[in-house]
Amino acid sequence: MPSNKLNRTNEDIRLVMSQLLREVKDPRIHQGLISVTHVDTTGDLKYSKIYLSVMGLKDEKDFMKGIKSASGWLRRELGMRLRLRNVPELTFTLDHSIEYGAHISSILAGLDIPEDSEDDENTDKK
């Protein structure tokens, strides 16, 4: 179970990383709305796995190449803004849960389910 300090560090990394991703100048990264959904950092703060969700992603491979290319700059900026003694090595993973949830929501909205009327409820109780 992660400690409170590790949870705070994860949350700080998530907030700073969401700011930094807007500042990256690589056009491969700006394909849609980027959200940092979750951050997992190891207990020794050596490695940090950052989960990204991108709404409107056009080319996943190109996006991942852009993120990998910018990871050195992101790590340096993260260390400067958080003032960590050891800045974790960053790995990025795409998180498709928001897109999946939107897809399920659209499917549920498209279902034609009849509403129960009050007359049906009264006959069931008798």
N, C-alpha and C positions, 0 to 999 in steps of 0.2 A: 504494500500500500504506500503510495507516494506521500511524502511529508508535506507539511504546509509550505515550507520554503520552496520545495520543488513545484508545488501547485502555483505559487505566486510567480516563480520564474517562468513556468510554462505560459501563464496568462500574460506576463510582461512581454515574452517573446512573441506571442500571438498578436498583441496590440502593436508592437513596434514593426513587426513584419508586415502587417496589413498597411501601415503607413509607407514603409519602404517599397512595397510592390507598386505603389502608385507613382513612385519617383523613378523607377527603372525606365531607361530610355529605349530599350530594345523593343522594336515593333512586334517581334514574335510573341511577346508576353501579353501585349494589350489586344487580346482577341475578344474580350468580353468582360463581364463583371466578375472580378476575382474576390473571393472571400477566403480568409484563413479560418477553417472550421475547427481545427484541433491541433495541439502541439504535444508531442511526447518527447520528453528529455530523459536521458538515463540519469541514474542517481549520482554519478560522478561528473555530470555536466559535460561529458565529452562528445556526445552525439545527440542530435535533436531531429526528430522526424516531424515535418510540417505537412499537414493535410490541407490541400487547396481545393476549393470548389470554384469552377468557372462556368458561369451561365453564358451561353452563346459561343462556346468553344468551337472554332472552325477546324483546326488541325492540331490534334493532341501531340503528335511527335514533334512538330515544330515548336509548340509551346514548351514541352519538356526540355528541348535543346536550348531554348532561350533562358529558361529558369536555371538550367545547369551552368550555362555560360555566365549568368549574373550571380551565381551563388557565392563567389569569392567577394564581390563587392557587397552583397547583402550581409555576409558574415562580418566583414570589417565594419560596416555601418552599425550592425547590431551590437558589436562589441563596444563601439564608441558611445552609442546612445544608452546602453544598459550598464556600462562600466563593469563588465564581468571580468574576473581574473582569468578564467579560462572560457573562451568563446566556443560553444559547441560546434562541431562539424554539422552542416545542414544537409539533410536529404529531404527531397520533396516528393509527395505522393498525391495523385489526383483523387479526390473524394467525390464520388458520383451520387451521394445520398440525397442532396438537394434536388438534383435533376430527376432522380428516381421518385422522390416524394411528389414533385410537381406532375410527373407522368401519372402516378397513381391517383392523384387528386383530379386530374382531367378525366381519367377513366371513370371515377366515381361520380363526377359531375355529369357525365354523359349517360349514365344509367337511367332508365325510365322506370322508376319505382313508384307505384301508386301510393298516395298518402292514405293513412287510416282515417276513416271518418268517425265522428262521435257516435253515430248510429251503430257501427260495428262494435264499438267498445261497450255500449249499453246492452247489446244482445248477448255478448260473451259473459257478462256478469250475472245474467238471469238464469 
